[in-house]
Amino acid sequence: VGVPDNLMVRVSCRVPEGRPDCEAHKEFVRDWIASLPEKDRVVLLGR
């Protein structure tokens, strides 16, 4: 059995004042994933 390919992504974003740092990053990643075409989402996240 082979080792699956991996992808590491570093996310940096400006955090709006008064917002917890981690929440802004999670929201950014959620929005980015949602914006990907289905075929790209499958490549990155599997089925």
VMD Tcl script that draws the C-alpha trace (Angstrom):
set ca {
  {0.00 0.00 0.00}
  {1.42 3.35 -1.03}
  {1.49 6.55 0.93}
  {-1.19 8.99 -0.29}
  {-0.15 12.36 -1.64}
  {-0.43 15.22 0.81}
  {-1.06 18.91 0.56}
  {-0.20 21.42 3.26}
  {-1.64 24.91 3.05}
  {-0.67 27.81 5.23}
  {-3.46 30.32 5.73}
  {-2.75 33.91 6.64}
  {-5.41 36.56 6.76}
  {-6.18 39.87 8.38}
  {-8.41 39.46 11.37}
  {-11.11 42.09 11.75}
  {-10.94 43.94 15.05}
  {-12.96 42.33 17.82}
  {-12.91 38.87 16.22}
  {-11.12 35.80 17.61}
  {-8.06 35.01 15.46}
  {-8.85 31.34 14.88}
  {-12.44 31.97 13.81}
  {-11.36 34.31 11.00}
  {-8.99 31.66 9.63}
  {-11.60 28.91 9.80}
  {-14.14 31.11 8.02}
  {-11.59 31.96 5.30}
  {-10.80 28.26 4.71}
  {-14.51 27.32 4.65}
  {-15.23 30.07 2.09}
  {-12.20 29.10 -0.02}
  {-13.21 25.42 -0.11}
  {-16.80 26.37 -0.97}
  {-15.55 28.48 -3.90}
  {-13.62 25.60 -5.51}
  {-15.10 23.77 -8.47}
  {-16.35 20.29 -7.47}
  {-13.55 18.50 -9.38}
  {-10.90 20.46 -7.47}
  {-12.62 19.88 -4.12}
  {-12.55 16.12 -4.77}
  {-8.82 16.27 -5.53}
  {-8.07 18.20 -2.35}
  {-10.53 16.62 0.08}
  {-11.50 13.28 -1.41}
  {-15.07 12.11 -1.68}
}
mol new
graphics top color blue
foreach p $ca { graphics top sphere $p radius 0.5 }
foreach p [lrange $ca 0 end-1] q [lrange $ca 1 end] { graphics top cylinder $p $q radius 0.2 }
display resetview
